[in-house]
């Protein structure tokens, strides 16, 4: 249980450090990695949902057993971005920076799967 608590706590804190600054980088991202963002509602919507999930991770860290069902959408959240960004990078449609962050999300997603399995084991032992 300790691993799972720490995992979700670190994931949430990491995300809250990395994601919010991007709210102020729309123009810079368009300049550094053209073309410019043409649908800012998707950009800000993505960031809003991603930040909300970081808060969910912090809540989950407090009581992983209670919030275990939320680990499933958390895993999907990590893999959906990681796989999509990796596919886009492989087809030349995403930058190496995006690919790097995608790989980080795939690592988080894999660790979330491990945590999910560990909490199942602990459930079975405690039953």
C-alpha positions, 0 to 999 in steps of 0.5 A, spaced: 500 500 500 505 504 501 508 504 494 501 505 491 500 511 496 507 514 494 506 513 487 500 517 486 502 522 491 509 523 486 505 523 480 500 528 482 505 533 485 509 532 478 503 533 474 502 539 478 509 542 477 509 540 469 502 542 467 500 549 469 506 553 466 503 550 460 497 555 460 502 561 459 505 558 453 500 557 448 504 562 443 511 560 445 509 553 443 506 555 436 513 559 435 517 553 437 514 547 434 509 550 429 504 551 426 501 555 431 495 552 436 489 553 431 484 551 436 486 553 443 480 550 446 483 543 445 489 546 448 486 549 454 481 543 455 487 538 455 490 542 460 484 543 464 483 535 464 490 533 465 490 538 471 484 535 474 487 528 474 493 530 478 488 532 483 485 526 483 491 522 483 493 526 490 486 524 492 487 517 490 494 517 494 490 518 501 486 512 500 488 507 494 484 501 497 478 506 497 479 509 490 482 503 487 476 503 481 479 510 479 485 507 478 482 504 471 481 511 468 487 513 471 491 508 467 487 510 461 489 517 462 496 515 461 496 510 456 491 514 451 496 520 451 502 516 451 500 511 445 497 517 441 503 521 442 508 516 440 504 514 434 504 521 432 511 522 433 513 516 429 509 518 423 512 525 423 506 529 426 509 530 433 516 533 436 521 529 440 519 533 446 512 531 445 514 524 444 519 525 451 513 527 455 509 521 452 514 516 454 514 519 461 506 518 461 507 511 459 512 509 464 506 512 469 501 508 466 505 502 467 506 503 474 499 505 475 498 498 472 503 495 477 499 499 483 492 496 481 495 489 481 498 490 488 492 493 491 488 487 488 493 482 491 492 486 498 484 486 497 485 478 496 489 478 502 485 482 507 478 479 505 
